[in-house]
Amino acid sequence: MAAPVYSTRLLQAQGLAGTISYTVPAGYILILRDLDVYCHATGVDHVLLIGAAGQAIWHQEFDATTTFYGSWRGRQVLYETETVQIAANMSILDSADVTLSGYLLTAP
């Protein structure tokens, strides 16, 4: 019988104004599933989900006239020792609350 699969919270930060990262442990494969972002914007702010090759997987721009919430739902695969990042390029005094989750599976 197959083993059950459970979601794993990979990253979470309150008041992010910079970059945080998660590296897949040796012996595992990561399936990214969800990113949720809440941003208190007074200027123009950008939040990016960045893949292992440095590529943008998702981008959201926030400003004082638009929504303060953004989310990404998908399936991106990262292999052992690869790194995913969340980068929050924020205006002065602004920050973002972020949560990234997915499935951490044993590598074959």
C-alpha positions in Angstrom: 0.0 0.0 0.0 1.2 3.5 -0.8 2.4 5.8 2.1 0.2 8.8 2.8 1.4 12.2 1.7 1.1 15.2 4.0 1.7 18.9 3.3 4.7 20.5 4.8 5.1 24.2 5.7 8.4 25.1 4.1 8.7 28.8 4.8 6.8 31.4 6.8 7.7 34.9 7.7 5.9 37.9 9.2 7.2 41.3 8.1 9.5 40.1 5.3 11.4 42.8 3.5 14.2 40.8 1.8 14.8 37.2 0.8 14.2 33.9 2.6 15.1 30.5 1.2 14.5 26.8 1.6 16.9 24.1 0.5 15.5 20.6 -0.2 17.3 18.1 2.1 19.4 15.3 0.6 17.3 12.2 -0.2 14.1 14.2 -0.9 12.1 15.7 -3.8 10.0 18.8 -3.1 6.7 19.5 -4.8 5.8 23.2 -4.3 2.1 23.7 -4.0 1.0 27.0 -2.4 2.3 30.5 -1.6 0.2 33.0 0.2 1.2 36.6 0.6 -0.3 39.5 2.6 1.4 42.9 2.0 0.9 46.2 3.8 1.8 48.5 0.9 2.2 52.2 1.0 4.4 52.3 -2.1 5.0 49.9 -5.0 6.1 46.5 -3.7 7.0 43.2 -5.5 7.0 39.7 -4.2 8.6 36.9 -6.2 8.7 33.1 -5.9 12.1 32.1 -7.4 13.0 28.6 -8.5 16.2 26.6 -8.3 17.6 28.0 -11.6 16.9 31.6 -10.5 13.8 31.7 -12.7 10.6 33.6 -11.6 7.9 31.1 -10.9 5.4 33.8 -9.7 5.4 37.6 -9.3 2.9 39.9 -7.6 3.0 43.7 -7.5 1.3 45.5 -4.7 0.6 49.2 -4.3 -1.6 51.4 -2.1 -4.4 51.2 -4.7 -4.6 47.5 -5.3 -5.3 44.3 -3.3 -3.0 43.5 -0.4 -3.3 39.7 -0.8 -1.9 37.4 -3.5 -1.5 33.7 -3.9 0.0 31.1 -6.1 -1.2 27.5 -6.5 0.7 25.1 -8.7 3.1 22.2 -8.9 6.8 22.8 -9.3 9.4 20.1 -8.7 12.7 20.7 -6.9 15.3 18.0 -6.4 17.6 17.4 -3.4 19.9 20.3 -2.5 18.0 22.7 -4.8 16.8 26.0 -3.3 13.6 27.9 -3.6 13.4 31.6 -2.6 10.8 34.2 -1.7 12.0 37.7 -2.4 10.1 40.7 -1.1 11.3 44.0 -2.7 9.5 46.5 -0.5 9.2 50.2 -0.3 10.5 51.8 2.9 8.3 50.9 5.9 6.5 48.1 4.0 6.7 44.4 4.6 5.0 41.1 3.6 3.7 38.1 5.5 4.4 34.9 3.5 3.7 31.2 3.8 5.0 28.5 1.4 4.0 24.9 1.5 4.3 21.7 -0.5 5.0 18.0 -0.4 8.4 16.7 0.7 8.7 13.2 -0.8 11.4 10.6 -0.3 13.5 10.4 -3.5 13.4 7.1 -5.4 
